[in-house]
Amino acid sequence: MKAIRILIVEDDSNLLARLTELYRTAFTNHSYQPTIEQAMTVAEARRLAKAAKSNPYDFVSLDVNLGDAVLSGLDVLETLKRFHSAWMVALLTGVETDVTVDEMM
């Protein structure tokens, strides 16, 4: 099995647990051995992104709306980009229309 580093950023603890289970199963079924780290806040995710500069994540699942009044998942995305901390990022949101995501794209 090939090792793969995954970061899941999600502020809903139930969804975080479910995503962890789903990603672990999906990657394992495709012959990967996942190491999964989790963050529930912008600050925690940005700290992990900075720390991953020398060992980037292979995959990041990133909630856009993290419940922070000032910062969002897009600020985490910017940190991941600045420190070259991830090879692939999937943006997730439960909001049907999100102007900030539209602007970013």
N, CA, C and O atoms as a Tinker XYZ file with bonds, in Angstrom:
   420  protein
     1  N      0.828000   -1.198000    0.000000    73     2
     2  CA     0.000000    0.000000    0.000000    64     1     3
     3  C      0.865000    1.251000    0.000000    63     2     4     5
     4  O      1.924000    1.292000    0.627000    81     3
     5  N      0.402000    2.260000   -0.707000    73     3     6
     6  CA     1.108000    3.534000   -0.778000    64     5     7
     7  C      0.591000    4.468000    0.310000    63     6     8     9
     8  O     -0.617000    4.579000    0.517000    81     7
     9  N      1.493000    5.127000    0.992000    73     7    10
    10  CA     1.112000    6.069000    2.043000    64     9    11
    11  C      0.541000    7.339000    1.425000    63    10    12    13
    12  O      0.978000    7.773000    0.359000    81    11
    13  N     -0.436000    7.927000    2.102000    73    11    14
    14  CA    -1.032000    9.183000    1.660000    64    13    15
    15  C     -1.387000   10.012000    2.893000    63    14    16    17
    16  O     -1.979000    9.507000    3.846000    81    15
    17  N     -1.017000   11.295000    2.858000    73    15    18
    18  CA    -1.319000   12.213000    3.972000    64    17    19
    19  C     -2.548000   13.028000    3.619000    63    18    20    21
    20  O     -2.629000   13.632000    2.550000    81    19
    21  N     -3.511000   13.033000    4.544000    73    19    22
    22  CA    -4.780000   13.718000    4.320000    64    21    23
    23  C     -5.050000   14.671000    5.483000    63    22    24    25
    24  O     -4.800000   14.346000    6.644000    81    23
    25  N     -5.564000   15.849000    5.147000    73    23    26
    26  CA    -6.037000   16.797000    6.151000    64    25    27
    27  C     -7.507000   17.063000    5.873000    63    26    28    29
    28  O     -7.886000   17.400000    4.752000    81    27
    29  N     -8.335000   16.907000    6.906000    73    27    30
    30  CA    -9.755000   17.216000    6.793000    64    29    31
    31  C    -10.038000   18.398000    7.703000    63    30    32    33
    32  O     -9.785000   18.343000    8.906000    81    31
    33  N    -10.572000   19.483000    7.111000    73    31    34
    34  CA   -10.901000   20.688000    7.851000    64    33    35
    35  C    -12.412000   20.846000    7.811000    63    34    36    37
    36  O    -12.994000   21.098000    6.756000    81    35
    37  N    -13.040000   20.694000    8.974000    73    35    38
    38  CA   -14.505000   20.727000    9.077000    64    37    39
    39  C    -14.886000   21.102000   10.498000    63    38    40    41
    40  O    -14.372000   20.515000   11.450000    81    39
    41  N    -15.786000   22.079000   10.656000    73    39    42
    42  CA   -16.153000   22.534000   11.997000    64    41    43
    43  C    -17.337000   21.783000   12.612000    63    42    44    45
    44  O    -17.632000   21.977000   13.792000    81    43
    45  N    -18.010000   20.947000   11.858000    73    43    46
    46  CA   -19.112000   20.134000   12.376000    64    45    47
    47  C    -18.538000   18.778000   12.777000    63    46    48    49
    48  O    -18.086000   18.019000   11.920000    81    47
    49  N    -18.554000   18.472000   14.061000    73    47    50
    50  CA   -17.890000   17.250000   14.549000    64    49    51
    51  C    -18.500000   15.969000   13.972000    63    50    52    53
    52  O    -17.775000   15.007000   13.719000    81    51
    53  N    -19.810000   15.943000   13.763000    73    51    54
    54  CA   -20.433000   14.759000   13.171000    64    53    55
    55  C    -20.004000   14.571000   11.726000    63    54    56    57
    56  O    -19.701000   13.456000   11.301000    81    55
    57  N    -19.979000   15.657000   10.977000    73    55    58
    58  CA   -19.552000   15.574000    9.582000    64    57    59
    59  C    -18.062000   15.257000    9.488000    63    58    60    61
    60  O    -17.637000   14.526000    8.593000    81    59
    61  N    -17.279000   15.799000   10.396000    73    59    62
    62  CA   -15.844000   15.504000   10.433000    64    61    63
    63  C    -15.612000   14.009000   10.613000    63    62    64    65
    64  O    -14.790000   13.413000    9.917000    81    63
    65  N    -16.334000   13.409000   11.546000    73    63    66
    66  CA   -16.202000   11.968000   11.782000    64    65    67
    67  C    -16.635000   11.165000   10.553000    63    66    68    69
    68  O    -16.000000   10.173000   10.194000    81    67
    69  N    -17.705000   11.598000    9.923000    73    67    70
    70  CA   -18.215000   10.896000    8.737000    64    69    71
    71  C    -17.243000   11.025000    7.556000    63    70    72    73
    72  O    -16.963000   10.043000    6.868000    81    71
    73  N    -16.736000   12.231000    7.331000    73    71    74
    74  CA   -15.770000   12.428000    6.250000    64    73    75
    75  C    -14.507000   11.605000    6.482000    63    74    76    77
    76  O    -13.958000   11.023000    5.547000    81    75
    77  N    -14.052000   11.561000    7.720000    73    75    78
    78  CA   -12.864000   10.768000    8.055000    64    77    79
    79  C    -13.091000    9.306000    7.692000    63    78    80    81
    80  O    -12.233000    8.666000    7.084000    81    79
    81  N    -14.245000    8.788000    8.066000    73    79    82
    82  CA   -14.584000    7.398000    7.762000    64    81    83
    83  C    -14.661000    7.173000    6.242000    63    82    84    85
    84  O    -14.131000    6.189000    5.727000    81    83
    85  N    -15.323000    8.089000    5.539000    73    83    86
    86  CA   -15.484000    7.944000    4.090000    64    85    87
    87  C    -14.144000    8.016000    3.350000    63    86    88    89
    88  O    -13.862000    7.188000    2.484000    81    87
    89  N    -13.328000    9.007000    3.696000    73    87    90
    90  CA   -12.023000    9.129000    3.028000    64    89    91
    91  C    -11.125000    7.940000    3.349000    63    90    92    93
    92  O    -10.438000    7.426000    2.467000    81    91
    93  N    -11.125000    7.501000    4.604000    73    91    94
    94  CA   -10.293000    6.351000    4.978000    64    93    95
    95  C    -10.692000    5.127000    4.147000    63    94    96    97
    96  O     -9.830000    4.429000    3.612000    81    95
    97  N    -11.983000    4.873000    4.042000    73    95    98
    98  CA   -12.476000    3.726000    3.275000    64    97    99
    99  C    -12.149000    3.867000    1.796000    63    98   100   101
   100  O    -11.653000    2.929000    1.173000    81    99
   101  N    -12.428000    5.044000    1.230000    73    99   102
   102  CA   -12.198000    5.248000   -0.208000    64   101   103
   103  C    -10.723000    5.083000   -0.578000    63   102   104   105
   104  O    -10.396000    4.393000   -1.544000    81   103
   105  N     -9.838000    5.714000    0.187000    73   103   106
   106  CA    -8.417000    5.616000   -0.142000    64   105   107
   107  C     -7.875000    4.214000    0.117000    63   106   108   109
   108  O     -7.055000    3.720000   -0.657000    81   107
   109  N     -8.314000    3.574000    1.179000    73   107   110
   110  CA    -7.878000    2.206000    1.471000    64   109   111
   111  C     -8.326000    1.253000    0.362000    63   110   112   113
   112  O     -7.577000    0.364000   -0.045000    81   111
   113  N     -9.551000    1.447000   -0.119000    73   111   114
   114  CA   -10.064000    0.606000   -1.210000    64   113   115
   115  C     -9.293000    0.790000   -2.513000    63   114   116   117
   116  O     -9.378000   -0.049000   -3.409000    81   115
   117  N     -8.542000    1.883000   -2.622000    73   115   118
   118  CA    -7.725000    2.124000   -3.812000    64   117   119
   119  C     -6.233000    1.923000   -3.522000    63   118   120   121
   120  O     -5.370000    2.523000   -4.163000    81   119
   121  N     -5.962000    1.069000   -2.549000    73   119   122
   122  CA    -4.601000    0.633000   -2.216000    64   121   123
   123  C     -3.716000    1.714000   -1.618000    63   122   124   125
   124  O     -2.499000    1.695000   -1.802000    81   123
   125  N     -4.326000    2.666000   -0.898000    73   123   126
   126  CA    -3.559000    3.672000   -0.178000    64   125   127
   127  C     -3.673000    3.407000    1.318000    63   126   128   129
   128  O     -4.667000    2.862000    1.799000    81   127
   129  N     -2.642000    3.802000    2.032000    73   127   130
   130  CA    -2.651000    3.723000    3.477000    64   129   131
   131  C     -2.719000    5.155000    4.006000    63   130   132   133
   132  O     -1.694000    5.828000    4.113000    81   131
   133  N     -3.941000    5.625000    4.340000    73   131   134
   134  CA    -4.095000    7.033000    4.720000    64   133   135
   135  C     -3.673000    7.335000    6.151000    63   134   136   137
   136  O     -3.963000    6.584000    7.082000    81   135
   137  N     -2.981000    8.455000    6.294000    73   135   138
   138  CA    -2.739000    9.071000    7.592000    64   137   139
   139  C     -3.577000   10.341000    7.570000    63   138   140   141
   140  O     -3.356000   11.226000    6.744000    81   139
   141  N     -4.538000   10.423000    8.482000    73   139   142
   142  CA    -5.496000   11.525000    8.449000    64   141   143
   143  C     -5.318000   12.426000    9.659000    63   142   144   145
   144  O     -5.305000   11.972000   10.803000    81   143
   145  N     -5.181000   13.725000    9.373000    73   143   146
   146  CA    -5.172000   14.743000   10.419000    64   145   147
   147  C     -6.447000   15.558000   10.269000    63   146   148   149
   148  O     -7.019000   15.651000    9.183000    81   147
   149  N     -6.883000   16.149000   11.387000    73   147   150
   150  CA    -8.137000   16.890000   11.388000    64   149   151
   151  C     -7.947000   18.261000   12.021000    63   150   152   153
   152  O     -7.107000   18.456000   12.899000    81   151
   153  N     -8.758000   19.207000   11.543000    73   151   154
   154  CA    -8.803000   20.546000   12.137000    64   153   155
   155  C    -10.261000   21.000000   12.123000    63   154   156   157
   156  O    -10.996000   20.762000   11.165000    81   155
   157  N    -10.660000   21.662000   13.217000    73   155   158
   158  CA   -12.035000   22.143000   13.304000    64   157   159
   159  C    -12.132000   23.668000   13.274000    63   158   160   161
   160  O    -13.233000   24.218000   13.242000    81   159
   161  N    -10.990000   24.352000   13.285000    73   159   162
   162  CA   -10.992000   25.811000   13.275000    64   161   163
   163  C    -10.012000   26.325000   12.226000    63   162   164   165
   164  O     -9.111000   25.609000   11.787000    81   163
   165  N    -10.207000   27.572000   11.839000    73   163   166
   166  CA    -9.292000   28.207000   10.895000    64   165   167
   167  C     -7.885000   28.242000   11.480000    63   166   168   169
   168  O     -6.916000   27.915000   10.795000    81   167
   169  N     -7.774000   28.634000   12.737000    73   167   170
   170  CA    -6.451000   28.745000   13.373000    64   169   171
   171  C     -5.727000   27.398000   13.389000    63   170   172   173
   172  O     -4.538000   27.323000   13.081000    81   171
   173  N     -6.440000   26.351000   13.742000    73   171   174
   174  CA    -5.843000   25.012000   13.797000    64   173   175
   175  C     -5.423000   24.551000   12.392000    63   174   176   177
   176  O     -4.344000   23.981000   12.224000    81   175
   177  N     -6.260000   24.793000   11.400000    73   175   178
   178  CA    -5.954000   24.390000   10.030000    64   177   179
   179  C     -4.756000   25.158000    9.488000    63   178   180   181
   180  O     -3.900000   24.581000    8.818000    81   179
   181  N     -4.691000   26.455000    9.773000    73   179   182
   182  CA    -3.556000   27.258000    9.305000    64   181   183
   183  C     -2.259000   26.821000    9.972000    63   182   184   185
   184  O     -1.207000   26.812000    9.334000    81   183
   185  N     -2.325000   26.459000   11.251000    73   183   186
   186  CA    -1.135000   25.961000   11.950000    64   185   187
   187  C     -0.635000   24.672000   11.298000    63   186   188   189
   188  O      0.566000   24.509000   11.081000    81   187
   189  N     -1.554000   23.760000   10.987000    73   187   190
   190  CA    -1.176000   22.507000   10.340000    64   189   191
   191  C     -0.632000   22.753000    8.931000    63   190   192   193
   192  O      0.310000   22.089000    8.499000    81   191
   193  N     -1.227000   23.704000    8.225000    73   191   194
   194  CA    -0.756000   24.032000    6.872000    64   193   195
   195  C      0.674000   24.559000    6.909000    63   194   196   197
   196  O      1.501000   24.175000    6.081000    81   195
   197  N      0.966000   25.429000    7.856000    73   195   198
   198  CA     2.325000   25.965000    7.974000    64   197   199
   199  C      3.312000   24.862000    8.331000    63   198   200   201
   200  O      4.428000   24.831000    7.813000    81   199
   201  N      2.902000   23.959000    9.215000    73   199   202
   202  CA     3.779000   22.871000    9.645000    64   201   203
   203  C      4.036000   21.862000    8.521000    63   202   204   205
   204  O      5.032000   21.138000    8.550000    81   203
   205  N      3.137000   21.816000    7.531000    73   203   206
   206  CA     3.263000   20.845000    6.443000    64   205   207
   207  C      4.130000   21.338000    5.294000    63   206   208   209
   208  O      4.220000   20.681000    4.257000    81   207
   209  N      4.757000   22.475000    5.468000    73   207   210
   210  CA     5.578000   23.045000    4.387000    64   209   211
   211  C      6.651000   22.060000    3.908000    63   210   212   213
   212  O      6.879000   21.933000    2.705000    81   211
   213  N      7.293000   21.378000    4.819000    73   211   214
   214  CA     8.359000   20.453000    4.437000    64   213   215
   215  C      7.839000   19.052000    4.091000    63   214   216   217
   216  O      8.585000   18.228000    3.562000    81   215
   217  N      6.575000   18.785000    4.384000    73   215   218
   218  CA     5.967000   17.482000    4.094000    64   217   219
   219  C      4.496000   17.718000    3.736000    63   218   220   221
   220  O      3.615000   17.496000    4.567000    81   219
   221  N      4.226000   18.168000    2.498000    73   219   222
   222  CA     2.871000   18.571000    2.110000    64   221   223
   223  C      1.850000   17.433000    2.199000    63   222   224   225
   224  O      2.178000   16.252000    2.077000    81   223
   225  N      0.612000   17.841000    2.416000    73   223   226
   226  CA    -0.495000   16.881000    2.372000    64   225   227
   227  C     -0.725000   16.477000    0.924000    63   226   228   229
   228  O     -0.570000   17.285000    0.008000    81   227
   229  N     -1.096000   15.223000    0.730000    73   227   230
   230  CA    -1.434000   14.757000   -0.607000    64   229   231
   231  C     -2.847000   15.205000   -0.985000    63   230   232   233
   232  O     -3.141000   15.466000   -2.152000    81   231
   233  N     -3.715000   15.289000    0.029000    73   231   234
   234  CA    -5.117000   15.645000   -0.204000    64   233   235
   235  C     -5.642000   16.410000    1.000000    63   234   236   237
   236  O     -5.414000   16.022000    2.146000    81   235
   237  N     -6.353000   17.508000    0.727000    73   235   238
   238  CA    -7.005000   18.285000    1.780000    64   237   239
   239  C     -8.472000   18.427000    1.427000    63   238   240   241
   240  O     -8.819000   18.839000    0.320000    81   239
   241  N     -9.330000   18.084000    2.372000    73   239   242
   242  CA   -10.764000   18.306000    2.262000    64   241   243
   243  C    -11.065000   19.525000    3.123000    63   242   244   245
   244  O    -10.899000   19.479000    4.342000    81   243
   245  N    -11.507000   20.620000    2.496000    73   243   246
   246  CA   -11.587000   21.909000    3.173000    64   245   247
   247  C    -12.992000   22.496000    3.145000    63   246   248   249
   248  O    -13.520000   22.819000    2.081000    81   247
   249  N    -13.582000   22.628000    4.311000    73   247   250
   250  CA   -14.879000   23.295000    4.453000    64   249   251
   251  C    -14.667000   24.789000    4.238000    63   250   252   253
   252  O    -13.784000   25.384000    4.856000    81   251
   253  N    -15.456000   25.392000    3.380000    73   251   254
   254  CA   -15.305000   26.818000    3.095000    64   253   255
   255  C    -15.850000   27.662000    4.242000    63   254   256   257
   256  O    -15.246000   28.667000    4.617000    81   255
   257  N    -16.981000   27.261000    4.794000    73   255   258
   258  CA   -17.634000   28.026000    5.863000    64   257   259
   259  C    -17.349000   27.378000    7.209000    63   258   260   261
   260  O    -18.031000   26.440000    7.621000    81   259
   261  N    -16.336000   27.893000    7.880000    73   259   262
   262  CA   -15.906000   27.287000    9.139000    64   261   263
   263  C    -16.506000   27.936000   10.381000    63   262   264   265
   264  O    -16.104000   27.602000   11.495000    81   263
   265  N    -17.436000   28.834000   10.224000    73   263   266
   266  CA   -18.091000   29.425000   11.376000    64   265   267
   267  C    -17.327000   30.528000   12.071000    63   266   268   269
   268  O    -17.774000   31.029000   13.103000    81   267
   269  N    -16.185000   30.919000   11.532000    73   267   270
   270  CA   -15.419000   32.025000   12.088000    64   269   271
   271  C    -16.004000   33.320000   11.527000    63   270   272   273
   272  O    -16.283000   33.408000   10.331000    81   271
   273  N    -16.187000   34.313000   12.376000    73   271   274
   274  CA   -16.803000   35.567000   11.946000    64   273   275
   275  C    -15.918000   36.355000   10.987000    63   274   276   277
   276  O    -16.428000   37.115000   10.164000    81   275
   277  N    -14.610000   36.189000   11.080000    73   275   278
   278  CA   -13.692000   36.994000   10.277000    64   277   279
   279  C    -13.019000   36.163000    9.185000    63   278   280   281
   280  O    -12.961000   36.590000    8.031000    81   279
   281  N    -12.516000   34.994000    9.536000    73   279   282
   282  CA   -11.761000   34.161000    8.601000    64   281   283
   283  C    -12.605000   32.985000    8.129000    63   282   284   285
   284  O    -13.563000   32.590000    8.793000    81   283
   285  N    -12.242000   32.429000    6.979000    73   283   286
   286  CA   -12.985000   31.295000    6.428000    64   285   287
   287  C    -12.012000   30.241000    5.902000    63   286   288   289
   288  O    -10.794000   30.369000    6.022000    81   287
   289  N    -12.588000   29.209000    5.322000    73   287   290
   290  CA   -11.774000   28.182000    4.703000    64   289   291
   291  C    -10.930000   28.723000    3.564000    63   290   292   293
   292  O     -9.893000   28.147000    3.234000    81   291
   293  N    -11.360000   29.827000    2.956000    73   291   294
   294  CA   -10.568000   30.432000    1.889000    64   293   295
   295  C     -9.269000   31.010000    2.433000    63   294   296   297
   296  O     -8.270000   31.063000    1.715000    81   295
   297  N     -9.267000   31.449000    3.706000    73   295   298
   298  CA    -8.025000   31.899000    4.340000    64   297   299
   299  C     -7.097000   30.707000    4.574000    63   298   300   301
   300  O     -5.878000   30.833000    4.465000    81   299
   301  N     -7.677000   29.557000    4.894000    73   299   302
   302  CA    -6.874000   28.332000    5.028000    64   301   303
   303  C     -6.293000   27.961000    3.668000    63   302   304   305
   304  O     -5.123000   27.592000    3.567000    81   303
   305  N     -7.111000   28.059000    2.623000    73   303   306
   306  CA    -6.637000   27.768000    1.271000    64   305   307
   307  C     -5.459000   28.658000    0.897000    63   306   308   309
   308  O     -4.490000   28.191000    0.299000    81   307
   309  N     -5.541000   29.930000    1.247000    73   307   310
   310  CA    -4.446000   30.862000    0.968000    64   309   311
   311  C     -3.172000   30.442000    1.703000    63   310   312   313
   312  O     -2.076000   30.531000    1.148000    81   311
   313  N     -3.313000   29.990000    2.939000    73   311   314
   314  CA    -2.154000   29.530000    3.717000    64   313   315
   315  C     -1.560000   28.271000    3.095000    63   314   316   317
   316  O     -0.340000   28.147000    2.986000    81   315
   317  N     -2.417000   27.337000    2.687000    73   315   318
   318  CA    -1.935000   26.124000    2.014000    64   317   319
   319  C     -1.151000   26.484000    0.759000    63   318   320   321
   320  O     -0.109000   25.893000    0.478000    81   319
   321  N     -1.657000   27.456000    0.008000    73   319   322
   322  CA    -0.982000   27.882000   -1.220000    64   321   323
   323  C      0.344000   28.565000   -0.914000    63   322   324   325
   324  O      1.363000   28.266000   -1.537000    81   323
   325  N      0.326000   29.487000    0.053000    73   323   326
   326  CA     1.537000   30.255000    0.372000    64   325   327
   327  C      2.676000   29.348000    0.829000    63   326   328   329
   328  O      3.833000   29.582000    0.480000    81   327
   329  N      2.355000   28.311000    1.612000    73   327   330
   330  CA     3.393000   27.427000    2.155000    64   329   331
   331  C      3.575000   26.155000    1.317000    63   330   332   333
   332  O      4.345000   25.270000    1.691000    81   331
   333  N      2.870000   26.063000    0.189000    73   331   334
   334  CA     2.968000   24.879000   -0.675000    64   333   335
   335  C      2.749000   23.605000    0.145000    63   334   336   337
   336  O      3.538000   22.663000    0.086000    81   335
   337  N      1.646000   23.605000    0.915000    73   335   338
   338  CA     1.393000   22.553000    1.900000    64   337   339
   339  C      0.462000   21.452000    1.428000    63   338   340   341
   340  O      0.169000   20.529000    2.189000    81   339
   341  N     -0.009000   21.526000    0.193000    73   339   342
   342  CA    -0.944000   20.503000   -0.283000    64   341   343
   343  C     -0.811000   20.318000   -1.786000    63   342   344   345
   344  O     -0.566000   21.270000   -2.528000    81   343
   345  N     -0.977000   19.073000   -2.220000    73   343   346
   346  CA    -0.957000   18.772000   -3.647000    64   345   347
   347  C     -2.343000   18.939000   -4.255000    63   346   348   349
   348  O     -2.477000   19.398000   -5.389000    81   347
   349  N     -3.378000   18.563000   -3.498000    73   347   350
   350  CA    -4.741000   18.626000   -4.012000    64   349   351
   351  C     -5.666000   19.082000   -2.889000    63   350   352   353
   352  O     -5.556000   18.614000   -1.756000    81   351
   353  N     -6.593000   20.014000   -3.214000    73   351   354
   354  CA    -7.545000   20.518000   -2.229000    64   353   355
   355  C     -8.944000   20.424000   -2.819000    63   354   356   357
   356  O     -9.189000   20.879000   -3.937000    81   355
   357  N     -9.862000   19.827000   -2.055000    73   355   358
   358  CA   -11.272000   19.789000   -2.428000    64   357   359
   359  C    -12.022000   20.740000   -1.506000    63   358   360   361
   360  O    -12.007000   20.575000   -0.286000    81   359
   361  N    -12.684000   21.744000   -2.098000    73   359   362
   362  CA   -13.467000   22.699000   -1.312000    64   361   363
   363  C    -14.871000   22.161000   -1.140000    63   362   364   365
   364  O    -15.522000   21.767000   -2.108000    81   363
   365  N    -15.338000   22.147000    0.111000    73   363   366
   366  CA   -16.682000   21.680000    0.420000    64   365   367
   367  C    -17.477000   22.799000    1.071000    63   366   368   369
   368  O    -16.936000   23.579000    1.855000    81   367
   369  N    -18.749000   22.875000    0.750000    73   367   370
   370  CA   -19.627000   23.820000    1.425000    64   369   371
   371  C    -21.044000   23.268000    1.401000    63   370   372   373
   372  O    -21.468000   22.642000    0.430000    81   371
   373  N    -21.764000   23.511000    2.482000    73   371   374
   374  CA   -23.158000   23.105000    2.559000    64   373   375
   375  C    -24.087000   24.203000    2.088000    63   374   376   377
   376  O    -25.304000   24.023000    2.051000    81   375
   377  N    -23.515000   25.337000    1.729000    73   375   378
   378  CA   -24.305000   26.473000    1.292000    64   377   379
   379  C    -24.534000   26.357000   -0.209000    63   378   380   381
   380  O    -23.598000   26.114000   -0.970000    81   379
   381  N    -25.793000   26.534000   -0.632000    73   379   382
   382  CA   -26.098000   26.391000   -2.046000    64   381   383
   383  C    -25.483000   27.489000   -2.896000    63   382   384   385
   384  O    -25.021000   27.226000   -4.006000    81   383
   385  N    -25.472000   28.718000   -2.388000    73   383   386
   386  CA   -24.823000   29.811000   -3.100000    64   385   387
   387  C    -23.894000   30.513000   -2.122000    63   386   388   389
   388  O    -24.304000   30.910000   -1.032000    81   387
   389  N    -22.662000   30.658000   -2.518000    73   387   390
   390  CA   -21.663000   31.286000   -1.665000    64   389   391
   391  C    -20.883000   32.284000   -2.509000    63   390   392   393
   392  O    -20.062000   31.891000   -3.337000    81   391
   393  N    -21.134000   33.564000   -2.304000    73   391   394
   394  CA   -20.501000   34.627000   -3.090000    64   393   395
   395  C    -18.992000   34.578000   -2.983000    63   394   396   397
   396  O    -18.299000   34.841000   -3.966000    81   395
   397  N    -18.458000   34.245000   -1.798000    73   395   398
   398  CA   -17.002000   34.222000   -1.630000    64   397   399
   399  C    -16.367000   33.138000   -2.488000    63   398   400   401
   400  O    -15.285000   33.342000   -3.038000    81   399
   401  N    -17.017000   32.000000   -2.610000    73   399   402
   402  CA   -16.493000   30.924000   -3.469000    64   401   403
   403  C    -16.582000   31.356000   -4.924000    63   402   404   405
   404  O    -15.645000   31.143000   -5.694000    81   403
   405  N    -17.708000   31.963000   -5.309000    73   403   406
   406  CA   -17.855000   32.440000   -6.686000    64   405   407
   407  C    -16.765000   33.441000   -7.027000    63   406   408   409
   408  O    -16.183000   33.377000   -8.110000    81   407
   409  N    -16.483000   34.365000   -6.115000    73   407   410
   410  CA   -15.439000   35.362000   -6.346000    64   409   411
   411  C    -14.069000   34.716000   -6.479000    63   410   412   413
   412  O    -13.270000   35.115000   -7.326000    81   411
   413  N    -13.794000   33.705000   -5.633000    73   411   414
   414  CA   -12.500000   33.034000   -5.647000    64   413   415
   415  C    -12.285000   32.299000   -6.970000    63   414   416   417
   416  O    -11.179000   32.295000   -7.509000    81   415
   417  N    -13.335000   31.683000   -7.484000    73   415   418
   418  CA   -13.228000   30.928000   -8.722000    64   417   419
   419  C    -13.092000   31.872000   -9.890000    63   418   420
   420  O    -12.987000   31.428000  -11.033000    81   419
